């Protein structure tokens, strides 16, 4: 049977409105069941039917494609990937938007490049031999897109060698660190090797700063850049106090001014490579209580090692801190000694 022009109108005028309503309903169902995937900074592609979204969410997604969320789950599209698809994928975990605590997701490099980018010439970054053109996405933008509580979470950058860079909200607000995606306009395959030698790759990600002005000073320790390279994972932590509380000084001397000074230095410096339980870096292989035992049993050796590690161990990977004066070293010793029971020597 052939359709004739005007057949639908004729049926409707004759009282067959059910067919028209059915067609409209099917069309709306198909429209609202579509979801989108991001293929470039400004492009959206239909990815096929998933959970239905209401019309308000659909319209919002057209205005704000990168913040598109499922109507029922509230999870950003960027957090939809549950498995790694490439060595260049960035793992993200912790307190993520719309997900249970301690969830883990993966972002592709292309998804990160689709976020708003910043570009600048970096100077004063020890990872580079001289002024270097870099570009990427700011940690402020990353937390805005991904974290449960943007602007109030500690971001921990974890590297392949278990080094950790800690970025509290105050540090991010003061220094505007950037997750680097390109160096000299090149992807990771064209990046220079790490400045510390050993022909180490700095990929897949590193963190740098457009500029850096120290925001505090503790004795001879200046607030210093956190520039981790080989970053493979970002953790978003609402419990900043618990993270740094793991290495808070203990015992009756905990509130001593010298001890507190040592604590302030250790939480920005030593905590990157040394761990206390599950918190802190593991690159050095010497946990917090081992450092405490050294500081207690051999305080002078401990101070000398911090000052110039390779003088004590030619194979040491720890950087030297020749700028730390006697007062700074003694503050660190006093702090670490609070973790060891018994009288100080």
Secondary structure, DSSP 8 states (H G I E B T S, - for coil): ----TTHHHHHHHTT-HHHHHHHHHHHHHHHHTEEEEE-SSS-EEEEEE-S---HHHHHHHHH-GGG-B-TTT--BGGG---S--STT-EEEEESBTTS-TTEEEEE-HHHHHTS--EEEEE-S-TTSSS-EEEEEEEHHHHHHHHBSSTTSSEEEEEETTS-EEEE-HHHHHHH-EEEEEEETTB-GGG--B-TTSTT-B--SEEEEES------EETTEE------EEEEEEEEES-HHHHHHTT---STTTT-HHHHHHHHHHHHTGGGT-EETTEE--SSS--HHHHHHHHHH-HHHHHHHHH-HHHH-TT--S---TT--HHHHHHHHHHHHTTS-S---
